[in-house]
Amino acid sequence: MKITRRNFLKGSLATLFLAGSGIPVYSSNKVKKNLVVIMLRGGMDALCAVPVIGDKNFEKRRKQLILDNTIKLNSDFALHPILEGFHELWKEKKGAIVHATNIPYTGRSHFDGQNLMESGGKVPYQVKTGWLGRGMKIAGLKQEGLALALPMPLILRGVPKNNNYFPTKGKLPTDKVLALLKDVYNEKSEDELIGMLEIIKSRPKERSYAADDLYSLANEAGTLMKEPDGPRVAVFEVGGFDTHAAQGGVHGTHSDCLKDMDLIFATLKKRLKEEFDNTLIVTLTEFGRTIKQNSGLGTEHGYGSAIFMGGGLLKKNQVFADWPGLKKKELFEGRDLNSTIDSRSIYASAMSTVFDVDFTRIQNDVFFGDQLQNYSDKLFKTI
């Protein structure tokens, strides 16, 4: 099938990947901590999800996209009213937001931006592994991974056994196909790939997951992750945030996508139960949207966005930001919310907290020694 921009962005409604399973039983003084990443593909509009309060520069540029009945978070920021589950987390001090943040990418291409948000690099397609996979590797999470959709996303690549095939019902390859593949890899001495084929062959045929049933995926993730020897890492994908037209306000295309994200937060909290206190959820998107609405009542590709975070590993409920302002001279290239926080700093701090790995090591071994800020003490608990 020819890959078009439309096909690239559409994909499934949602997919789920789990990794880091089969870990040893933790000692009494070592807590199993979980990390969940929700990838919001298409460019999540942070000014829609977390609008600034009382800014006339914002209001005059979005006359038809201004929200009614927003949920006030503090004196400066509000929350989209569709995010009821996240608001419950906020009230319990288990929800927080990093605003005006993004990866260091300003090209506004979905293809390039999504590659960089997963790889953690600066040049598109130059890095062949993902920042989360590299972080798991240095944390010693090399056990068998589990992917509930195909293919394994770039963000998780980096751990040899985080292979990218989990068969749904009736889709397991035949012994003949596996034998042929094994012969090919034998000739090339690809022992590791042969081992992956053995993993595939041993998996149960009857296990299946509906990639368009978001509640079931989140429910299954929570069920597995709360087990002492269950996966420590989950990655969700939710698409549809590329709202060039008919974006909507309280209701509409963008709010429907936010509702999908909200469902993951709420379902994981419900299913993980007490293990939610040892869990951190973070979102990831390639860029934000323009501050100005377009003629189709949508928004174009922008720069600065926001990260939603949930879980008991958060220090407190807060909107963490170095707010750049929305006057034209304060916007990136006169059109976009600027990014004042490198989002890779947030993800590095999150992995340092969850994986119990020194931040400097993550900075050097995962993010190539780039100048990142350690926000662990400001955002997360140490347990």
C-alpha positions in Angstrom: 0.0 0.0 0.0 1.3 3.5 -0.9 2.0 5.4 2.3 0.2 8.7 2.1 -0.1 11.5 4.7 -3.7 10.5 5.3 -2.8 6.8 5.8 0.2 7.8 8.0 -1.9 9.8 10.4 -5.1 7.7 10.4 -3.9 4.3 11.6 -5.9 2.5 14.3 -7.9 4.4 16.9 -5.5 3.2 19.5 -2.8 0.5 20.0 -1.0 -0.7 23.0 2.5 -2.1 23.7 3.8 -3.7 26.9 7.4 -4.3 27.8 9.8 -5.2 30.6 7.9 -8.2 31.8 9.4 -11.2 33.5 11.4 -9.0 36.0 12.7 -10.6 39.1 10.7 -10.4 42.3 11.6 -7.2 44.0 13.2 -7.2 47.5 11.2 -5.7 50.4 13.0 -2.4 50.1 12.6 -2.1 46.3 9.2 -1.0 44.8 8.1 -2.0 41.3 7.4 1.2 39.5 5.6 1.5 36.2 5.9 4.0 33.3 3.2 4.6 30.8 3.7 6.7 27.6 0.6 7.9 25.6 1.6 9.0 22.2 -0.8 11.6 20.8 -0.2 11.5 17.1 -1.1 14.4 14.9 -0.1 17.4 17.0 -2.1 17.9 20.2 -3.3 21.5 20.6 -2.1 22.5 24.1 -4.0 25.8 23.9 -7.2 23.8 23.5 -6.5 21.2 26.1 -5.0 23.6 28.7 -6.2 27.1 27.7 -4.7 30.2 29.3 -7.1 32.3 31.3 -7.9 35.9 30.4 -5.4 36.4 27.7 -6.9 38.8 25.0 -4.2 37.8 22.5 -5.5 34.3 22.7 -9.2 35.2 22.7 -9.1 37.4 19.6 -7.2 34.8 17.5 -9.7 32.0 18.3 -13.1 33.6 18.4 -14.8 30.5 17.1 -12.7 28.0 19.1 -12.9 29.5 22.6 -14.2 26.9 25.1 -17.1 27.3 27.4 -17.3 25.7 30.8 -13.6 25.1 31.2 -12.3 23.7 34.5 -10.2 26.2 36.4 -6.9 24.7 37.5 -5.3 27.8 38.9 -5.3 31.6 38.3 -3.5 31.2 35.0 -4.8 28.0 33.3 -7.9 26.0 32.8 -8.7 22.4 31.6 -10.8 21.3 28.7 -14.2 20.2 30.1 -14.0 16.8 28.4 -11.1 15.8 30.6 -13.2 14.7 33.6 -11.0 11.7 34.4 -7.9 13.8 34.5 -9.6 16.4 36.6 -10.3 13.7 39.2 -6.6 12.9 39.2 -5.8 16.6 39.6 -8.1 16.9 42.6 -6.3 13.9 44.2 -2.9 15.5 43.5 -2.2 12.8 41.0 -2.4 14.8 37.9 0.0 17.5 36.6 0.8 19.3 33.3 3.9 20.7 31.7 3.0 23.5 29.4 4.8 25.3 26.6 7.1 22.3 25.9 8.1 20.3 22.9 11.0 18.3 21.5 13.6 20.5 19.8 11.9 20.3 16.4 10.4 23.2 14.5 9.9 21.8 11.0 6.1 21.0 11.4 6.3 17.7 9.4 4.3 14.8 10.9 6.7 12.3 9.4 9.9 14.0 10.7 8.3 15.1 14.0 6.9 11.7 15.0 10.2 10.1 14.2 12.0 12.6 16.4 9.5 12.4 19.3 10.1 8.6 19.4 13.9 8.5 18.7 14.8 11.4 21.0 17.2 12.7 18.3 17.6 16.0 16.5 18.0 14.8 12.9 15.1 12.9 11.4 15.8 9.2 10.7 19.3 9.3 11.9 18.7 7.4 15.2 17.4 3.9 14.7 16.3 3.2 18.3 13.8 4.9 20.7 14.5 6.9 23.8 12.3 4.7 25.9 14.0 1.5 24.6 17.4 2.9 25.3 16.3 3.9 28.8 15.0 0.4 29.5 18.3 -1.0 28.2 20.5 0.9 30.6 18.0 0.1 33.4 18.5 -3.6 32.8 15.0 -4.2 31.5 16.1 -6.7 28.9 13.4 -9.3 29.5 10.9 -10.4 26.9 8.6 -7.6 25.8 5.0 -7.9 24.6 3.5 -6.0 21.7 -0.2 -6.0 21.3 -0.1 -4.4 17.8 2.2 -4.3 14.8 4.7 -2.9 14.2 6.7 -2.2 17.4 6.9 1.6 17.6 10.3 3.2 17.3 10.1 4.6 20.8 10.5 1.1 22.3 13.3 -0.2 20.1 16.5 -0.7 21.8 15.9 -3.7 24.0 16.6 -6.9 22.0 13.6 -8.9 23.1 11.1 -6.1 22.8 10.1 -7.8 19.5 7.3 -6.4 17.4 4.9 -9.3 16.8 2.1 -10.5 19.0 -0.3 -12.7 17.1 -4.0 -12.1 17.3 -6.4 -15.1 16.9 -5.8 -17.0 13.8 -2.7 -14.9 12.8 0.1 -17.0 14.2 2.5 -17.9 11.4 2.6 -21.6 10.4 5.4 -23.9 11.4 6.4 -24.0 7.7 6.8 -20.2 7.6 8.7 -20.1 10.8 11.0 -22.9 9.6 11.8 -21.0 6.4 12.5 -17.8 8.3 14.7 -19.7 10.7 16.7 -21.2 7.8 17.3 -17.7 6.3 18.5 -16.3 9.6 20.6 -19.4 10.3 22.6 -18.7 7.2 23.3 -15.2 8.4 24.1 -16.3 12.0 21.3 -14.1 13.4 21.0 -15.9 16.7 19.0 -13.2 18.3 16.4 -13.1 15.5 16.1 -16.9 15.7 15.4 -16.5 19.4 12.6 -14.0 18.6 11.0 -16.5 16.3 11.0 -19.1 19.1 9.2 -16.5 21.3 6.6 -16.0 18.6 6.1 -19.7 18.1 5.5 -20.2 21.9 2.9 -17.6 22.3 -0.8 -18.7 22.7 -2.9 -18.6 19.6 -6.1 -17.8 21.4 -5.0 -14.5 22.8 -6.4 -11.5 20.9 -6.9 -7.8 21.4 -9.1 -5.4 19.6 -7.0 -2.4 18.5 -10.1 -0.2 18.3 -11.4 -0.9 21.8 -9.5 1.6 23.9 -11.1 0.6 27.2 -10.2 -3.0 26.7 -6.6 -2.1 25.9 -6.2 0.1 29.0 -8.0 -2.4 31.1 -5.6 -5.2 30.0 -2.6 -3.0 30.5 -3.6 -2.2 34.1 -4.4 -5.8 34.8 -1.0 -7.0 33.7 1.1 -4.1 35.1 -0.3 -4.4 38.6 1.2 -7.9 38.9 4.6 -8.1 40.7 6.2 -9.8 37.8 4.2 -8.0 35.1 5.3 -5.5 32.6 6.8 -2.2 33.8 6.3 -0.2 30.7 3.3 0.4 28.5 3.0 2.6 25.4 -0.3 3.6 23.9 -0.9 5.3 20.6 -3.9 7.6 20.0 -4.3 9.3 16.6 -6.5 12.0 15.1 -5.0 15.2 16.6 -4.3 16.8 13.2 -7.3 19.1 13.2 -6.9 21.4 10.2 -10.6 21.9 9.9 -13.7 21.7 12.1 -11.6 21.3 15.2 -14.5 22.1 17.4 -14.6 23.5 20.9 -16.2 21.7 23.8 -17.3 19.1 21.3 -15.7 18.1 18.1 -12.8 16.3 16.5 -10.1 17.5 18.9 -12.2 17.0 22.0 -13.0 13.4 20.9 -9.2 12.7 20.8 -8.8 14.2 24.2 -11.6 12.0 25.5 -9.7 9.0 24.3 -6.6 10.1 26.2 -8.7 10.8 29.2 -10.2 7.3 29.1 -6.7 5.8 29.3 -5.8 7.8 32.4 -9.1 6.9 34.2 -9.1 3.2 33.2 -5.5 2.7 34.3 -6.2 4.4 37.7 -9.2 2.1 38.2 -7.5 -1.1 37.1 -4.1 -0.6 38.7 -5.7 0.2 42.1 -3.0 0.7 44.8 -0.3 0.1 42.2 -1.3 3.5 40.6 0.6 5.1 43.5 3.8 3.5 42.0 2.9 4.5 38.4 3.8 7.5 36.2 1.9 8.3 33.0 3.2 10.9 30.5 2.0 12.0 27.1 4.0 12.6 24.0 3.2 14.5 20.8 5.2 15.8 17.8 4.2 19.5 18.0 1.4 21.8 19.0 -1.0 23.9 16.9 -1.0 27.6 15.7 -2.6 30.1 18.1 -4.7 31.5 15.3 -7.7 29.6 13.9 -7.8 29.1 10.1 -10.6 29.7 7.7 -11.8 26.1 8.2 -12.2 26.6 11.9 -9.2 24.5 12.6 -5.5 25.1 13.4 -2.3 24.5 11.5 0.9 22.7 12.6 2.7 24.6 15.4 5.5 24.3 17.9 4.9 24.4 21.7 2.5 21.9 23.2 1.9 20.3 26.6 2.6 17.1 28.5 -0.1 15.5 30.6 1.1 13.5 33.6 -0.7 11.2 36.0 0.0 8.8 38.8 1.1 8.5 42.4 4.7 9.3 41.6 3.9 12.9 40.9 5.0 15.3 43.7 1.9 17.4 43.4 -0.8 18.8 41.1 0.6 21.7 39.1 0.9 23.4 35.8 4.7 23.5 35.4 5.7 26.1 32.9 8.1 28.9 32.0 5.2 30.7 30.3 6.5 32.6 27.2 3.3 34.7 26.6 1.0 35.0 23.6 1.8 38.4 22.2 3.0 38.3 18.6 6.6 39.1 19.5 6.5 36.3 22.1 5.2 33.6 19.7 7.5 31.3 17.8 7.9 32.8 14.3 5.0 35.1 15.1 2.4 32.3 15.0 3.0 29.5 17.5 3.1 29.0 21.3 6.8 28.9 22.0 8.5 26.0 23.7 10.6 27.0 26.7 11.1 23.5 28.1 12.8 20.7 26.2 10.3 17.9 26.6 13.2 15.4 26.6 14.1 16.8 29.9 10.8 15.7 31.3 11.1 12.2 29.8 14.6 11.8 31.1 13.5 12.9 34.6 10.6 10.5 34.4 12.8 7.5 33.5 15.3 8.5 36.1 12.5 8.4 38.7 10.8 5.2 37.5 13.9 3.2 36.5 16.0 4.3 39.5 18.8 5.4 37.1 21.0 8.5 37.6 19.7 11.4 35.5 23.2 12.1 34.2 23.5 8.6 32.8 20.2 8.9 31.0 21.3 12.3 29.7 24.5 10.8 28.3 23.5 7.3 27.2 19.9 7.9 26.1 19.9 11.5 24.9 23.5 11.7 23.6 24.8 14.1 26.2 22.5 17.0 25.2 22.0 19.8 27.7 18.9 18.7 29.5 17.5 19.9 32.8 16.8 17.5 35.7 13.3 18.2 36.9 12.9 15.1 39.0 12.9 17.0 42.3 10.3 19.5 41.1 7.9 17.0 39.5 8.3 13.5 41.0 8.5 11.7 44.3 11.4 9.5 45.3 10.3 6.1 46.7 
